[in-house]
């Protein structure tokens, strides 16, 4: 996997969906993140996902196996 320890100036955090969709990418920022608490137990999904890189695409086929 890629070392992402020195990326703090590239990530901008927002507090709402409205901020997420209205915040522009400026300067070194190449990611905008919205931390939120999701209701539910996602452990089954995590168990089925095979992590081979820093990014994983989830689709219906992922969960049919």
N, C-alpha and C positions, 0 to 999 in steps of 0.2 A: 504494500500500500504506500501511498504518497505521504511524506511527512508534512503535516499541515500546522506545525507548531508556531510558525512565524507569519501568521496570516491576520493578526488582529487588526491591522490597518486596512484590510481588504473586506472586512465583514461589518455591515451596519445592522443594528438590531432595532426593531420597531415593536410597538405595543398593541397594535390593532390591525385588522384587515385593511381598513381605510388607509392607514399609513403604509402598509405593504404595497398596495397598488398605486399609491401616489408618490412614493419616494423615488427620486431619480438616482441613477448611478453616476457618481461624480468622483473625480480624482482616482485613487487606487481601488475604490470600492468595486468589487465584482460579485458580491453576494449580499442579499438583504434577507434577514431572518426574522421570523415572528415566533417567539417562544410562547407556547400556550399549553394549557393542561387539557388533554383529551380524555373524555370519559370512556371507560371500557378497559378490557383486559386484552392487550395486544400480544401476549406471550406466544400464542399459537402462530401468529404471523411471523414473529421473530424466529421461532424454531424452524419454520419452513424456508426462510430466506437464506440463501448461500451467499456469503459476503466474499467476493473476489476482488473488489476494488473499493474506492471511496464512494461510489455511486451505484445504486442498484435499481433497475427498472422492475416495477411490480406490474404483473398483468394476470389475466385469468389462468393462464397456463401454469404460473407459479404456484397457485393454490390447488390445482387439480392433482398434483402428485402426492 
